[in-house]
């Protein structure tokens, strides 16, 4: 609602700056890999990441305990982890490709992180803590992409790089089932109806609902009351 309906610019946070720069670096590597059939060197990826993070940090306001050099060191470790452990086995067919289609009578569009040569969708994310499985939101996202990407087989993988004291890579596979597709077919019309009625519920229970991870926390408090946690 804040971004697309009210057209309020997302102020961004250190977390979103780091995540965006990491994501852009991974995409850059795979875009080049489509052309050359090989990954960029780690040095090339790190140089690209430093420039990307610098651009992102120019647009955000850091909190008192957040420092650019610490973010840079953490991000470089994350990039190295992914490029060295995940990238070599991935043969990309399409990167950051826009897809669109209809799910449950609702027009849906998005950008797929990566489609490999075997028709598998691979989504890369960063997280503050290790994950035990594929979260509900991520499962719906992967299901949606599988349903509107013509070359997708339904096989998906979520690659998560953690940002804790120890940077780790966690890979979780998913084969989109008929129940997953059924859920998407049901939930999209319900969400569309809510949007048309002007119903936008704040997700204060979400792990991303905090002043550290959401740039809209101030306007959210003003609109809905209550308080967003630190």
HELIX and SHEET records of a PDB file:
HELIX    1   1 UNK A   14  UNK A   36  1                                  23    
HELIX    2   2 UNK A   42  UNK A   57  1                                  16    
HELIX    3   3 UNK A   68  UNK A   85  1                                  18    
HELIX    4   4 UNK A   87  UNK A   89  5                                   3    
HELIX    5   5 UNK A  136  UNK A  148  1                                  13    
HELIX    6   6 UNK A  178  UNK A  196  1                                  19    
HELIX    7   7 UNK A  217  UNK A  224  1                                   8    
SHEET    1   A 5 UNK A  92  UNK A 103  0                                        
SHEET    2   A 5 UNK A 106  UNK A 116 -1                                        
SHEET    3   A 5 UNK A 121  UNK A 127 -1                                        
SHEET    4   A 5 UNK A 155  UNK A 162  1                                        
SHEET    5   A 5 UNK A 169  UNK A 175 -1                                        
END                                                                             
